[in-house]
């Protein structure tokens, strides 16, 4: 019984560590997006198609990031359920 309790604590620690690291990464990516958008808006020779391509890439990246987070969260939830069943 003690081993299951320790395992649950380790999973909780790892989940908290992942969440904090992931949130820090999101903040850095969002800040880089703001900086790059500032550069794009200052250059008159960048076309609307170029800006659209950049925005499409950003949306794809954000969706992939969110999908990754959801997959990891699902994995942690399943792991917690596994230890609760025992």
SEMARLUM-591189 format. One line per 2 residues: their letters; for each residue x, y, z of N, C-alpha, C, O, CB. Coordinates in Angstrom, 3 decimals. Glycine has a CB too. Example, Ala and Ser with C-alpha at 12.3 -4.5 7.8 and 13.67 -1.06 7.14 Angstrom:
AS	13.190,-5.690,7.800,12.300,-4.500,7.800,13.200,-3.300,7.800,14.236,-3.319,8.465,11.308,-4.473,9.046  12.850,-2.250,7.080,13.670,-1.060,7.140,12.900,0.030,7.870,13.409,1.138,8.039,14.084,-0.598,5.725
//
This chain:
XX	0.824,-1.193,0.000,0.000,0.000,0.000,0.865,1.253,0.000,0.528,2.247,-0.644,-0.936,0.000,1.203  1.960,1.206,0.711,2.858,2.358,0.777,3.492,2.633,-0.588,3.701,3.788,-0.960,3.953,2.125,1.834
XX	3.795,1.572,-1.323,4.406,1.748,-2.650,3.452,2.471,-3.593,3.885,3.307,-4.387,4.808,0.384,-3.250  2.171,2.164,-3.519,1.194,2.834,-4.379,1.086,4.311,-4.019,0.941,5.160,-4.899,-0.183,2.157,-4.262
XX	1.155,4.611,-2.743,1.086,6.006,-2.304,2.298,6.793,-2.806,2.165,7.927,-3.267,1.001,6.084,-0.767  3.468,6.186,-2.713,4.688,6.834,-3.205,4.614,7.021,-4.713,5.000,8.070,-5.227,5.937,6.008,-2.830
XX	4.125,6.023,-5.419,4.000,6.123,-6.876,3.045,7.246,-7.265,3.315,7.996,-8.203,3.515,4.788,-7.469  1.931,7.364,-6.548,0.972,8.439,-6.843,1.598,9.812,-6.589,1.350,10.759,-7.336,-0.306,8.273,-5.988
XX	2.405,9.915,-5.537,3.083,11.185,-5.258,4.090,11.513,-6.349,4.218,12.670,-6.750,3.784,11.135,-3.894  4.804,10.508,-6.830,5.777,10.722,-7.902,5.074,11.162,-9.182,5.551,12.055,-9.882,6.596,9.441,-8.156
XX	3.957,10.543,-9.482,3.199,10.922,-10.674,2.699,12.350,-10.528,2.757,13.126,-11.482,2.013,9.952,-10.909  2.213,12.706,-9.357,1.752,14.071,-9.121,2.868,15.077,-9.275,2.666,16.150,-9.843,1.147,14.192,-7.746
XX	4.061,14.737,-8.770,5.217,15.626,-8.918,5.589,15.788,-10.378,5.825,16.904,-10.841,6.414,15.091,-8.129  5.644,14.679,-11.109,6.001,14.737,-12.525,4.975,15.526,-13.326,5.338,16.278,-14.230,6.136,13.330,-13.094
XX	3.703,15.361,-13.004,2.655,16.103,-13.705,2.782,17.598,-13.429,2.654,18.410,-14.345,1.261,15.599,-13.283  3.030,17.963,-12.186,3.206,19.373,-11.841,4.427,19.954,-12.544,4.382,21.072,-13.057,3.339,19.542,-10.321
XX	5.520,19.191,-12.566,6.732,19.635,-13.242,6.466,19.839,-14.734,6.870,20.849,-15.311,7.870,18.619,-13.033  5.783,18.871,-15.354,5.466,18.992,-16.779,4.588,20.206,-17.041,4.846,20.971,-17.971,4.771,17.724,-17.284
XX	3.545,20.390,-16.223,2.634,21.522,-16.419,3.371,22.860,-16.327,3.159,23.751,-17.150,1.505,21.477,-15.382  4.230,22.991,-15.327,4.971,24.240,-15.165,5.936,24.481,-16.318,6.055,25.604,-16.807,5.733,24.230,-13.851
XX	6.621,23.434,-16.751,7.541,23.558,-17.879,6.785,23.875,-19.164,7.216,24.714,-19.955,8.356,22.272,-18.049  5.671,23.211,-19.363,4.867,23.446,-20.558,4.353,24.888,-20.585,4.402,25.551,-21.621,3.686,22.454,-20.617
XX	3.865,25.366,-19.444,3.363,26.742,-19.384,4.471,27.750,-19.647,4.228,28.772,-20.291,2.725,27.016,-18.023  5.679,27.488,-19.165,6.806,28.373,-19.441,7.123,28.380,-20.935,7.416,29.431,-21.506,8.045,27.942,-18.630
XX	7.066,27.207,-21.567,7.314,27.115,-22.995,6.259,27.888,-23.788,6.580,28.554,-24.772,7.340,25.651,-23.432  5.011,27.797,-23.359,3.922,28.514,-24.034,4.157,30.024,-23.935,3.956,30.748,-24.910,2.542,28.134,-23.415
XX	4.577,30.492,-22.773,4.843,31.922,-22.596,5.958,32.375,-23.525,5.850,33.429,-24.151,5.212,32.230,-21.133  7.024,31.595,-23.623,8.144,31.947,-24.500,7.693,31.950,-25.963,8.032,32.865,-26.713,9.322,30.959,-24.302
XX	6.940,30.945,-26.367,6.474,30.889,-27.753,5.548,32.064,-28.072,5.647,32.662,-29.144,5.751,29.563,-28.017  4.665,32.388,-27.159,3.758,33.513,-27.400,4.515,34.831,-27.482,4.181,35.688,-28.300,2.702,33.589,-26.300
XX	5.527,34.999,-26.648,6.326,36.221,-26.692,7.101,36.316,-28.007,7.192,37.390,-28.602,7.296,36.271,-25.498  7.657,35.189,-28.457,8.350,35.176,-29.747,7.398,35.502,-30.887,7.775,36.180,-31.843,9.005,33.817,-29.986
XX	6.174,35.022,-30.788,5.170,35.343,-31.803,4.900,36.850,-31.846,4.817,37.440,-32.923,3.862,34.576,-31.526  4.765,37.459,-30.682,4.517,38.901,-30.628,5.682,39.689,-31.216,5.471,40.661,-31.942,4.266,39.341,-29.187
XX	6.903,39.278,-30.909,8.080,39.966,-31.435,8.133,39.826,-32.953,8.362,40.806,-33.662,9.371,39.407,-30.795  7.922,38.610,-33.453,7.996,38.386,-34.892,6.887,39.128,-35.622,7.111,39.675,-36.702,7.919,36.896,-35.202
XX	5.694,39.152,-35.041,4.605,39.913,-35.666,4.940,41.399,-35.730,4.586,42.077,-36.694,3.291,39.705,-34.895  5.619,41.903,-34.708,6.064,43.295,-34.735,7.012,43.562,-35.891,6.924,44.598,-36.549,6.738,43.657,-33.425
XX	7.924,42.617,-36.137,8.835,42.763,-37.279,8.073,42.689,-38.597,8.328,43.476,-39.509,9.925,41.678,-37.240  7.137,41.745,-38.700,6.379,41.603,-39.951,5.596,42.875,-40.283,5.509,43.266,-41.446,5.416,40.410,-39.854
XX	5.040,43.508,-39.279,4.239,44.703,-39.518,5.091,45.900,-39.913,4.572,46.854,-40.493,3.433,45.037,-38.287  6.372,45.873,-39.619,7.247,46.992,-39.960,7.790,46.898,-41.380,8.253,47.897,-41.932,8.394,47.062,-38.985
XX	7.740,45.728,-41.970,8.299,45.541,-43.310,7.196,45.647,-44.356,6.326,44.778,-44.420,9.016,44.176,-43.420  7.215,46.692,-45.174,6.132,46.871,-46.151,6.182,45.884,-47.314,5.172,45.695,-47.991,6.172,48.271,-46.695
XX	7.312,45.259,-47.563,7.419,44.373,-48.721,6.879,42.964,-48.447,6.839,42.138,-49.358,8.865,44.284,-49.161  6.472,42.683,-47.236,5.878,41.371,-46.955,4.412,41.409,-47.373,3.635,42.248,-46.916,6.019,40.990,-45.435
XX	4.061,40.486,-48.245,2.718,40.474,-48.823,1.699,39.885,-47.851,2.048,39.295,-46.829,2.711,39.683,-50.130  0.436,40.065,-48.205,-0.633,39.476,-47.396,-0.552,37.953,-47.417,-0.856,37.289,-46.426,-2.009,39.940,-47.902
XX	-0.138,37.410,-48.560,0.014,35.948,-48.643,1.110,35.462,-47.706,0.976,34.410,-47.080,0.330,35.517,-50.088  2.185,36.219,-47.609,3.264,35.858,-46.689,2.791,35.902,-45.246,3.120,35.020,-44.452,4.460,36.789,-46.874
XX	2.022,36.924,-44.908,1.491,37.030,-43.552,0.478,35.914,-43.274,0.414,35.376,-42.169,0.838,38.409,-43.341  -0.312,35.579,-44.302,-1.288,34.501,-44.134,-0.568,33.173,-43.898,-0.986,32.379,-43.055,-2.213,34.403,-45.373
XX	0.499,32.938,-44.634,1.279,31.721,-44.454,1.838,31.656,-43.038,1.804,30.604,-42.400,2.417,31.650,-45.485  2.350,32.775,-42.549,2.889,32.842,-41.187,1.778,32.543,-40.173,1.979,31.770,-39.237,3.519,34.242,-40.910
XX	0.621,33.153,-40.363,-0.483,32.932,-39.423,-0.990,31.490,-39.466,-1.340,30.922,-38.432,-1.630,33.891,-39.728  -1.030,30.901,-40.664,-1.435,29.497,-40.776,-0.448,28.581,-40.051,-0.848,27.625,-39.388,-1.546,29.089,-42.256
XX	0.841,28.882,-40.184,1.866,28.106,-39.494,1.709,28.230,-37.986,1.833,27.242,-37.262,3.264,28.562,-39.922  1.439,29.429,-37.516,1.232,29.639,-36.081,0.032,28.856,-35.570,0.098,28.235,-34.508,1.044,31.123,-35.785
XX	-1.059,28.883,-36.318,-2.256,28.165,-35.890,-2.001,26.655,-35.852,-2.454,25.967,-34.937,-3.433,28.482,-36.827  -1.273,26.147,-36.852,-0.939,24.722,-36.872,-0.069,24.364,-35.673,-0.287,23.337,-35.030,-0.220,24.350,-38.185
XX	0.913,25.206,-35.370,1.809,24.956,-34.246,1.049,24.975,-32.927,1.286,24.129,-32.064,2.932,25.990,-34.219  0.149,25.920,-32.765,-0.632,25.999,-31.528,-1.542,24.783,-31.373,-1.710,24.265,-30.269,-1.467,27.287,-31.504
XX	-2.127,24.330,-32.479,-2.987,23.156,-32.414,-2.171,21.922,-32.047,-2.615,21.108,-31.238,-3.713,22.942,-33.752  -0.989,21.773,-32.629,-0.127,20.637,-32.308,0.306,20.694,-30.846,0.365,19.667,-30.170,1.107,20.614,-33.232
XX	0.609,21.900,-30.363,1.006,22.078,-28.967,-0.134,21.676,-28.031,0.088,20.988,-27.034,1.423,23.541,-28.706  -1.346,22.104,-28.355,-2.507,21.761,-27.534,-2.816,20.267,-27.568,-3.185,19.677,-26.553,-3.722,22.545,-27.998
XX	-2.662,19.660,-28.749,-2.884,18.214,-28.872,-1.865,17.435,-28.046,-2.206,16.438,-27.409,-2.810,17.781,-30.347  -0.613,17.895,-28.060,0.426,17.247,-27.266,0.107,17.340,-25.781,0.239,16.357,-25.052,1.793,17.876,-27.554
XX	-0.311,18.514,-25.334,-0.650,18.720,-23.920,-1.809,17.807,-23.521,-1.790,17.202,-22.450,-1.016,20.206,-23.652  -2.819,17.712,-24.390,-3.967,16.870,-24.096,-3.550,15.398,-24.004,-4.030,14.672,-23.133,-5.051,17.055,-25.168
XX	-2.668,14.960,-24.893,-2.212,13.569,-24.870,-1.437,13.269,-23.589,-1.614,12.205,-22.995,-1.338,13.270,-26.097  -0.595,14.181,-23.166,0.170,13.961,-21.941,-0.759,13.961,-20.728,-0.625,13.121,-19.838,1.263,15.039,-21.781
XX	-1.696,14.900,-20.694,-2.657,14.934,-19.585,-3.481,13.655,-19.513,-3.732,13.134,-18.426,-3.586,16.137,-19.726  -3.902,13.150,-20.669,-4.646,11.888,-20.701,-3.799,10.741,-20.154,-4.302,9.878,-19.435,-5.102,11.570,-22.136
XX	-2.518,10.737,-20.498,-1.614,9.704,-19.992,-1.473,9.766,-18.477,-1.494,8.736,-17.802,-0.248,9.841,-20.643  -1.328,10.971,-17.949,-1.230,11.115,-16.495,-2.534,10.693,-15.811,-2.508,10.045,-14.765,-0.884,12.570,-16.125
XX	-3.660,11.058,-16.398,-4.944,10.669,-15.811,-5.116,9.148,-15.795,-5.605,8.582,-14.818,-6.096,11.316,-16.585  -4.716,8.506,-16.869,-4.811,7.041,-16.918,-3.884,6.390,-15.897,-4.226,5.385,-15.273,-4.476,6.532,-18.324
XX	-2.696,6.990,-15.741,-1.765,6.450,-14.760,-2.318,6.588,-13.343,-2.190,5.671,-12.532,-0.412,7.154,-14.869  -2.928,7.728,-13.047,-3.547,7.933,-11.731,-4.705,6.972,-11.507,-4.866,6.441,-10.408,-4.037,9.377,-11.590
XX	-5.511,6.742,-12.534,-6.618,5.791,-12.422,-6.103,4.384,-12.165,-6.716,3.626,-11.413,-7.474,5.811,-13.691  -4.995,4.034,-12.776,-4.411,2.710,-12.590,-4.036,2.492,-11.133,-4.287,1.420,-10.582,-3.181,2.532,-13.487
XX	-3.440,3.494,-10.505,-3.036,3.336,-9.110,-4.209,3.434,-8.149,-4.139,2.904,-7.040,-2.004,4.374,-8.752  -5.285,4.099,-8.549,-6.473,4.167,-7.701,-7.216,2.845,-7.695,-7.891,2.519,-6.719,-7.398,5.284,-8.167
XX	-7.102,2.078,-8.775,-7.806,0.808,-8.864,-7.194,-0.230,-7.933,-7.894,-1.134,-7.476,-7.793,0.298,-10.297  -5.921,-0.117,-7.649,-5.249,-1.142,-6.834,-5.505,-0.958,-5.379,-5.012,-1.737,-4.563,-3.774,-1.133,-7.077
//
